């Protein structure tokens, strides 16, 4: 199993670099919980910088500007008026990396330049990932569903 995930991550890192070379400068990652999101966020952050709407991979400045998550962002948009709202939306659309536990509701806030994607995982691996997330909530590195982490029974 480990090889399958390593190969996939290497392909993702290569894909992000190719997107950038081909002029695609913005991504939006719609994170389905327990589907290798932590690893994907690391690849995105390493190649594109802080990720808006995902505090674990954001910077204080990005977090302050857009909020902690999509609900916070919507509250900021609603609270802003006129030119302040327009500037917030323009900054958000210009940000190179957006991600989080968000769905299609984010689409109106993106522009055509965003490459929007998600990651899916085999259900058994997702269940193991969920289990380890709650056993080791303070250590996301142990949340992986790699075969070495699977409980034996």
C-alpha positions as CSV (number, residue, x, y, z in Angstrom):
1,X,0.0,0.0,0.0
2,X,2.7,2.5,0.9
3,X,4.1,2.4,-2.7
4,X,0.7,3.2,-4.1
5,X,0.3,6.4,-2.0
6,X,4.0,7.5,-2.5
7,X,3.6,7.1,-6.3
8,X,0.3,9.1,-6.2
9,X,1.9,11.9,-4.1
10,X,4.9,12.1,-6.4
11,X,2.5,12.4,-9.4
12,X,0.6,15.2,-7.6
13,X,3.7,17.2,-6.8
14,X,4.7,16.8,-10.5
15,X,1.2,17.9,-11.6
16,X,1.3,21.0,-9.4
17,X,4.6,22.0,-10.9
18,X,3.2,21.4,-14.4
19,X,0.1,23.5,-13.7
20,X,2.4,26.3,-12.7
21,X,4.6,26.0,-15.8
22,X,1.5,26.0,-18.0
23,X,0.2,29.2,-16.5
24,X,-2.3,27.7,-14.0
25,X,-1.5,29.6,-10.9
26,X,-4.4,29.0,-8.7
27,X,-5.9,25.8,-7.1
28,X,-9.0,25.1,-4.9
29,X,-8.9,21.9,-3.0
30,X,-12.3,20.7,-1.8
31,X,-11.2,18.4,1.1
32,X,-13.3,15.4,1.9
33,X,-12.3,14.4,5.5
34,X,-9.9,11.5,5.8
35,X,-8.9,11.3,2.2
36,X,-5.2,12.2,2.5
37,X,-5.9,15.9,2.8
38,X,-3.0,16.7,5.2
39,X,-0.5,15.3,2.7
40,X,-2.2,17.1,-0.2
41,X,-2.1,20.3,1.7
42,X,1.6,19.9,2.3
43,X,2.2,19.5,-1.4
44,X,0.1,22.5,-2.3
45,X,1.6,24.7,0.4
46,X,5.2,23.7,-0.6
47,X,4.5,24.7,-4.2
48,X,2.0,27.5,-3.9
49,X,2.3,29.1,-0.5
50,X,-0.3,29.5,2.4
51,X,-3.7,28.0,1.8
52,X,-6.7,30.3,2.4
53,X,-9.6,28.8,4.6
54,X,-7.4,26.0,6.0
55,X,-5.7,27.4,9.2
56,X,-3.2,24.5,9.6
57,X,-1.6,25.4,6.3
58,X,-2.2,29.2,6.3
59,X,-0.2,32.2,7.5
60,X,-1.5,34.7,10.1
61,X,-1.9,37.3,7.3
62,X,-4.0,35.0,5.1
63,X,-6.0,33.8,8.1
64,X,-6.7,37.4,9.2
65,X,-7.8,38.4,5.7
66,X,-10.1,35.5,4.8
67,X,-11.0,33.9,8.2
68,X,-10.6,30.4,9.6
69,X,-12.9,28.6,7.3
70,X,-15.5,29.1,4.6
71,X,-18.2,30.1,7.1
72,X,-15.9,32.8,8.5
73,X,-15.1,34.0,5.0
74,X,-18.8,34.3,4.2
75,X,-19.3,36.3,7.4
76,X,-16.5,38.7,6.4
77,X,-18.1,39.1,2.9
78,X,-21.5,39.9,4.5
79,X,-20.0,42.3,7.0
80,X,-18.0,44.2,4.4
81,X,-19.6,47.1,2.5
82,X,-19.1,48.4,-1.1
83,X,-15.4,48.8,-2.0
84,X,-14.3,46.8,1.1
85,X,-16.3,43.8,-0.1
86,X,-15.1,44.2,-3.6
87,X,-11.5,44.3,-2.4
88,X,-12.0,41.2,-0.2
89,X,-13.5,39.2,-3.1
90,X,-10.8,40.4,-5.5
91,X,-8.1,39.4,-3.0
92,X,-9.7,36.0,-2.5
93,X,-10.0,35.3,-6.2
94,X,-6.4,36.3,-6.7
95,X,-5.1,34.0,-3.8
96,X,-3.1,31.1,-5.3
97,X,-4.4,28.3,-3.0
98,X,-7.8,27.8,-1.4
99,X,-8.8,24.7,0.4
100,X,-10.8,23.2,3.2
101,X,-13.9,21.2,4.1
102,X,-16.0,23.1,1.6
103,X,-18.3,22.1,-1.2
104,X,-19.7,23.6,-4.3
105,X,-20.9,26.7,-2.4
106,X,-17.4,28.1,-2.9
107,X,-17.7,28.1,-6.7
108,X,-19.2,31.6,-7.0
109,X,-16.2,33.0,-5.1
110,X,-13.6,31.5,-7.4
111,X,-12.7,32.5,-10.9
112,X,-12.1,30.5,-14.1
113,X,-8.3,30.3,-13.4
114,X,-8.8,28.1,-10.3
115,X,-8.1,24.4,-10.9
116,X,-10.7,22.8,-8.6
117,X,-10.1,19.3,-7.4
118,X,-10.7,16.8,-4.6
119,X,-9.3,13.5,-3.4
120,X,-11.2,10.3,-2.8
121,X,-10.0,7.2,-0.9
122,X,-11.0,3.6,-0.8
123,X,-13.6,3.3,2.0
124,X,-11.6,0.9,4.2
125,X,-8.6,3.1,4.1
126,X,-10.8,6.1,4.9
127,X,-12.2,4.3,7.9
128,X,-8.7,3.5,9.2
129,X,-7.7,7.1,8.7
130,X,-10.7,8.3,10.6
131,X,-9.9,5.9,13.5
132,X,-6.3,7.1,13.8
133,X,-7.5,10.7,13.6
134,X,-9.4,10.2,16.8
135,X,-6.7,8.0,18.5
136,X,-4.0,10.6,17.7
137,X,-5.8,13.9,17.2
138,X,-2.8,15.9,18.2
139,X,-0.5,14.3,15.6
140,X,-1.8,14.4,12.0
141,X,1.3,12.4,10.9
142,X,-0.2,9.3,12.6
143,X,-3.6,9.8,10.9
144,X,-2.4,8.0,7.7
145,X,-4.1,4.8,6.6
146,X,-0.8,3.3,5.5
147,X,-0.7,-0.5,6.0
148,X,1.8,-0.2,8.9
149,X,-0.8,1.7,10.9
150,X,-3.7,-0.7,10.5
151,X,-4.8,-2.4,13.7
152,X,-4.4,-6.2,13.6
153,X,-7.1,-8.3,14.9
